[in-house]
Amino acid sequence: MRDYYEILCVERSCDADGLKASFRKLAMEHHPDRNAGCTEAEGRFKEINEAYSVLSDPQKRAAYDRFGHAGLNGGGGGGAGGGQFHDVGDIFNEVFGDVFGDMFGGRRGGQQRAGPTRGQDLRYDLEITLEQAYASSEVEITVPAALTCDTCDGSGAKPGTSPTACNACGGAGRVRATQGFFSIERACPRCGGSGRLVLDPCADCHGMGQVRRERTLSVRIPAGVDDGARIRLAGEGDGGTRGGPRGDLYIFVSVKPHELFERDGLDLLCTVPVPMAVAALGGEIEAPCLMGGENCDGECRLPVKVPEGAQTGKTVRLKGKGMPSLRSRERGDLVVELFVETPNKLTARQKELLREFAGLSTDAQHPKNASFTGKAKTFWDSVKG
């Protein structure tokens, strides 16, 4: 008969953790379910289990170390320990239980009925305007959810009756099935793990104990919320079963694109056209702003000073006129980008004045044009040369 230490591929000085680690590896490698039809693997699997059942027991290991197989009450490998050789399912429950949960009979005897179950979490996609994101506001939403049936109080049984114990699992909610060397426990397929059967179901929920209804909820949108934010409403999801707590409702917020503003963090960006004369001479224009108390007047507009000689792309930053922060009193800025607009549909007199103006203009008054013309002339000369 082969040496047990040799079977488990360990040294005689190996500790309990080393034994268990080696047994795990070898048992998984030679498991019959992974080697279907291989009698050699089945025999090796039995050998591995027998060796571990002895060496994992301190008293049996001591006897085996001193007397070998003869020290195991009769010397027969299969009779090790006087006929008290461990059941394979018990060994696997002990060694693999922390990995596979209640597989291999992790719940002894299948006597633990499924208890209260928490309801499912729900998701709701909510689209809001930038104005709603700017100022704290209340939004009403309609959400379908599974709620406890009022008619049967969630039992699923017709009023005046009660659920009965499942005859397939005896009310335990779990059944055992033997597969090869393993005794595997799973939820009872007849009662779904509840341990109960509803023979006379409630007419409103059809035995489910829950009905799906729409509810109207009021949701507070915090000021400064951004696109992609998530709001959690605890206990507003699906109802639990067998007295379990309700799930949560998660609201995923998206902000509609705005026709005037773009958001960049806490800053708001807005492009404002500026008449050519105002851009040349300097002056003042008006820019829109979002409602926000001290942020703007009642008509939601702000004065913007345009510096003399302003060009397209020039920005003017209005401090504290942007979006509020969710987590502080900080506010972003309103960034106004100027777009110099060239007039069209000119009258004869306007054209005359512009021609006179063009005749009086110098390169110093158009530095970018002068610079560009110089670079272009150099380029053209190089091409000719």
C-alpha atoms as one frame of an Amber mdcrd trajectory, in Angstrom:
protein
   0.000   0.000   0.000   1.369   3.415  -0.969   2.630   5.839   1.621   0.012
   8.481   2.500   2.569  11.306   2.405   3.655  10.182  -1.055   0.003  10.113
  -2.209  -0.494  13.730  -1.095   2.935  14.757  -2.485   4.104  16.258   0.829
   6.998  15.751   3.253   6.445  14.046   6.602   7.161  17.361   8.326   4.335
  19.129   6.435   1.941  21.086   8.671  -1.879  21.061   8.550  -2.100  24.035
   6.179   0.314  22.391   3.773  -1.688  19.168   3.857  -4.915  20.985   3.118
  -3.384  22.989   0.264  -1.971  19.878  -1.388  -5.235  17.978  -0.894  -7.204
  20.810  -2.503  -4.979  20.835  -5.547  -4.924  17.072  -6.045  -8.625  16.542
  -5.325  -9.646  19.135  -7.874  -7.230  17.688 -10.430  -8.498  14.102 -10.077
 -12.150  14.830  -9.376 -14.345  12.282 -11.292 -16.544  15.034 -12.718 -13.483
  16.506 -14.410 -12.276  13.109 -15.617 -15.485  11.470 -16.812 -15.073   7.765
 -17.543 -11.479   7.595 -16.299 -11.228   4.738 -13.770  -7.608   5.656 -13.002
  -8.615   9.163 -11.917 -11.461   7.741  -9.798  -9.067   5.376  -8.020  -6.536
   8.143  -7.486  -9.294  10.380  -6.111 -10.257   7.719  -3.539  -6.594   7.324
  -2.585  -6.197  11.081  -2.037  -9.289  11.253   0.174  -8.213   8.255   2.228
  -4.744   9.717   2.783  -6.092  13.078   3.821  -8.694  11.585   6.160  -5.859
   9.957   8.099  -3.190  12.662   8.012  -5.630  15.481   8.820  -6.531  13.727
  12.112  -3.711  14.361  14.660  -4.258  11.035  16.517  -4.434   8.943  13.364
  -1.425  10.732  11.922   0.605  10.043  15.055  -0.331   6.339  14.912   0.466
   6.185  11.209   3.849   7.922  11.682   4.805   5.378  14.342   3.383   2.119
  13.028   2.473   2.824   9.402  -0.683   1.268   7.997  -0.605  -1.352  10.742
  -1.279   1.325  13.311  -4.678   2.162  11.805  -6.788  -0.548  13.488  -6.357
  -3.439  11.169  -4.105  -1.891   8.574  -6.721  -1.747   5.843  -6.688   1.572
   4.057 -10.453   1.573   3.593 -10.948   0.657   7.248  -8.750   3.330   8.662
  -9.893   4.445  12.074 -11.940   1.317  12.821 -14.520   1.860  10.125 -14.773
   5.595  10.883 -13.281   6.750   7.596 -14.610  10.218   6.730 -17.408  10.588
   4.216 -16.076  12.242   1.057 -18.763  14.913   1.259 -17.722  15.740   4.828
 -14.079  16.060   3.816 -14.941  18.389   0.969 -17.218  20.449   3.181 -14.365
  20.878   5.640 -11.662  21.671   3.107 -13.573  23.479   0.347 -16.341  25.052
   2.424 -14.564  28.416   2.640 -14.220  28.464  -1.135 -17.521  27.063  -2.394
 -19.922  28.144   0.343 -22.662  25.582   0.890 -21.646  23.255  -1.937 -20.855
  19.645  -0.966 -23.441  19.817   1.807 -22.273  23.020   3.460 -25.676  23.411
   5.186 -25.932  20.311   7.310 -29.063  18.325   6.645 -30.623  21.075   4.542
 -32.575  22.377   7.521 -32.057  26.095   7.000 -35.072  27.570   5.285 -34.610
  30.579   3.080 -35.152  33.649   5.258 -36.153  37.219   4.497 -34.844  38.474
   1.166 -34.045  42.095   0.407 -35.911  43.636  -2.508 -34.221  44.458  -5.796
 -32.628  47.861  -6.360 -34.227  49.919  -9.131 -32.767  52.366 -11.641 -34.489
  55.461 -13.007 -32.987  57.689 -15.711 -33.908  61.327 -15.137 -33.230  64.116
 -17.641 -33.246  67.651 -16.249 -32.550  71.125 -17.615 -29.444  73.143 -16.873
 -31.686  75.595 -14.995 -32.836  72.748 -12.709 -29.223  71.706 -12.165 -28.306
  75.290 -11.307 -30.870  75.831  -8.569 -32.133  73.233  -6.099 -35.519  72.020
  -7.308 -38.162  69.338  -6.742 -39.028  66.919  -9.548 -41.855  64.377  -9.518
 -41.193  60.993 -11.069 -43.366  57.923 -11.594 -41.649  54.635 -10.795 -43.054
  51.096 -11.215 -42.078  48.856  -8.305 -42.999  45.528  -6.735 -44.947  46.235
  -3.534 -46.311  43.976  -0.811 -49.808  42.826  -1.721 -52.315  44.502   0.599
 -54.939  41.798   0.056 -52.872  38.901   1.431 -50.323  40.912   3.440 -47.545
  39.428   1.324 -48.283  35.780   2.125 -49.442  35.008  -1.413 -52.360  32.984
  -0.028 -56.017  33.777  -0.434 -57.393  35.679   2.601 -58.516  33.147   5.221
 -55.926  30.563   4.115 -52.227  30.088   4.768 -49.285  28.631   2.842 -48.423
  25.009   3.657 -45.061  23.355   4.150 -43.495  22.166   0.885 -43.824  18.379
   0.580 -40.692  18.131  -1.562 -38.275  19.547   1.023 -40.362  19.144   4.179
 -40.438  22.892   4.689 -36.635  23.167   4.796 -36.394  25.073   1.528 -33.379
  23.036   0.408 -32.838  19.557  -0.974 -29.795  17.325  -1.314 -28.713  15.606
  -4.487 -25.920  13.016  -4.794 -23.578  13.380  -7.741 -20.778  10.863  -7.800
 -18.888  11.227  -4.554 -20.594  14.464  -3.573 -23.686  15.315  -1.669 -24.754
  18.727  -3.021 -27.383  20.924  -1.417 -29.467  23.402  -3.407 -32.665  25.402
  -3.185 -35.788  23.293  -3.494 -37.040  23.587  -7.106 -40.661  23.064  -6.075
 -40.976  25.928  -3.582 -38.065  28.068  -4.819 -36.289  27.805  -1.479 -39.104
  29.314   0.578 -40.130  26.025   2.195 -43.793  26.924   1.587 -46.393  26.220
  -1.051 -49.414  28.384  -1.767 -52.225  25.986  -2.663 -54.977  28.615  -2.790
 -53.328  31.761  -4.221 -54.423  35.328  -3.684 -56.451  36.609  -6.627 -54.655
  39.972  -6.681 -51.013  38.858  -6.626 -51.533  35.299  -7.971 -49.586  33.785
  -5.104 -46.502  35.972  -5.487 -47.134  38.093  -2.392 -46.279  41.197  -4.392
 -47.954  43.364  -7.005 -46.342  45.806  -9.401 -47.687  49.313  -9.128 -46.616
  52.776 -10.188 -45.701  55.244  -7.479 -45.192  58.987  -7.728 -42.163  60.235
  -5.825 -40.833  63.727  -5.245 -37.083  63.968  -5.825 -34.992  66.916  -4.686
 -32.372  67.884  -7.247 -29.434  69.426  -5.366 -28.006  72.673  -6.726 -24.894
  72.077  -8.821 -25.684  68.472  -9.817 -23.764  67.463 -12.929 -24.420  65.149
 -15.846 -23.950  61.510 -14.794 -24.652  62.127 -11.100 -26.441  59.428  -9.109
 -29.045  60.068  -6.420 -29.930  57.232  -4.018 -33.361  56.980  -2.417 -33.068
  54.378   0.328 -35.968  51.943   0.663 -37.748  53.101  -2.498 -36.937  50.020
  -4.607 -38.783  46.716  -4.908 -40.330  45.256  -1.782 -38.559  42.379  -0.035
 -39.956  38.875   0.319 -40.771  36.999   3.511 -40.525  40.223   5.501 -37.232
  41.336   3.984 -36.345  45.037   3.619 -37.042  47.004   0.474 -34.337  47.720
  -2.072 -33.114  51.195  -3.017 -33.936  53.422  -5.960 -30.991  54.888  -7.869
 -31.688  57.936 -10.017 -29.148  58.564 -12.779 -29.199  62.219 -13.804 -28.494
  63.562 -17.283 -28.582  67.282 -18.136 -30.095  68.407 -21.446 -27.849  70.450
 -23.759 -28.585  74.172 -23.418 -29.031  76.498 -26.381 -26.908  79.263 -24.815
 -24.511  77.710 -22.301 -21.926  74.956 -22.182 -20.754  73.625 -18.854 -17.102
  73.063 -17.981 -16.969  71.868 -14.386 -18.310  74.789 -12.378 -17.783  77.291
 -15.203 -20.426  78.251 -17.744 -19.308  79.166 -21.262 -21.351  81.466 -23.486
 -20.513  82.940 -26.903 -21.923  86.453 -27.426 -21.855  88.343 -30.769 -20.392
  91.853 -30.644 -21.074  94.543 -33.291 -17.921  95.497 -35.180 -18.134  99.119
 -34.076 -18.421  98.165 -30.396 -15.481  95.775 -30.733 -13.393  98.537 -32.345
 -14.364 101.397 -30.042 -15.050  99.441 -26.866 -18.288  99.557 -24.986 -20.767
  97.398 -23.150 -22.964  94.480 -24.185 -25.338  92.176 -22.265 -24.794  88.483
 -21.623 -27.416  86.005 -20.391 -27.046  84.279 -17.040 -28.937  81.592 -15.148
 -31.341  82.536 -12.390 -29.690  82.697  -9.018 -30.601  85.498  -6.641 -27.612
  87.837  -6.374 -26.060  86.366  -9.505 -28.112  88.523 -11.859 -31.055  90.871
 -11.992 -34.660  89.814 -12.450 -34.251  89.559 -16.223 -31.249  87.208 -15.966
 -28.793  89.397 -17.870 -25.383  90.751 -16.967 -23.418  93.734 -18.341 -20.146
  92.826 -20.040 -17.449  95.403 -20.733 -15.883  95.039 -24.182 -12.320  96.411
 -24.356 -11.346  98.666 -27.238 -10.021  96.697 -30.222 -11.527  93.371 -29.031
 -11.075  90.450 -31.424 -13.135  87.314 -31.995 -12.203  84.728 -29.382 -11.474
  87.266 -26.677 -12.955  86.084 -23.365 -14.297  88.051 -20.446 -14.564  86.187
 -17.146 -17.346  87.143 -14.721 -16.325  85.803 -11.324 -18.843  83.814  -9.285
 -21.510  83.854 -11.979 -21.217  80.172 -12.914 -22.525  76.931 -11.401 -22.695
  76.318  -7.653 -20.686  73.473  -6.131 -22.448  70.440  -4.687 -20.165  70.178
  -1.673 -19.148  73.743  -0.857 -20.169  77.369  -1.187 -17.850  77.802  -4.136
 -19.229  79.046  -7.450 -17.745  78.860 -10.903 -17.395  81.718 -13.377 -19.370
  82.800 -16.406 -16.897  82.903 -19.289 -18.138  85.124 -22.131 -16.440  84.556
 -25.473 -16.745  87.495 -27.865 -17.593  86.958 -31.510 -17.024  90.079 -33.603
 -19.798  90.317 -36.171 -19.211  92.012 -39.534 -22.278  93.966 -40.629 -24.103
  93.063 -43.864 -26.769  94.675 -46.047 -25.019  98.026 -45.782 -26.597 101.233
 -47.109 -24.807 103.363 -49.670 -23.870 105.885 -46.991 -22.466 103.160 -44.693
 -20.372 101.796 -47.541 -19.087 105.281 -48.296 -18.064 105.792 -44.676 -16.358
 102.407 -44.532 -14.366 103.161 -47.693 -13.272 106.446 -46.156 -12.344 104.581
 -42.962 -10.363 101.984 -44.936  -8.463 104.735 -46.679  -7.437 106.241 -43.352
  -6.392 102.895 -41.814  -2.723 101.960 -41.347  -0.881  98.663 -40.844  -0.300
  99.618 -37.208  -4.054  99.471 -36.682  -4.177  95.939 -38.133  -1.106  94.250
 -36.588  -2.267  90.675 -37.210  -3.006  91.400 -40.846   0.350  93.151 -41.264
   2.163  90.184 -39.656   0.356  87.672 -41.801   0.983  89.672 -44.998   4.708
  89.811 -44.193   4.923  86.040 -43.648   2.925  85.365 -46.802   5.216  87.641
 -48.872   8.273  85.768 -47.573   6.635  82.463 -48.512   5.749  83.638 -52.007
   9.255  84.981 -52.595  10.763  81.641 -51.539   8.521  79.799 -53.955   9.549
  82.098 -56.814  13.227  81.837 -55.903
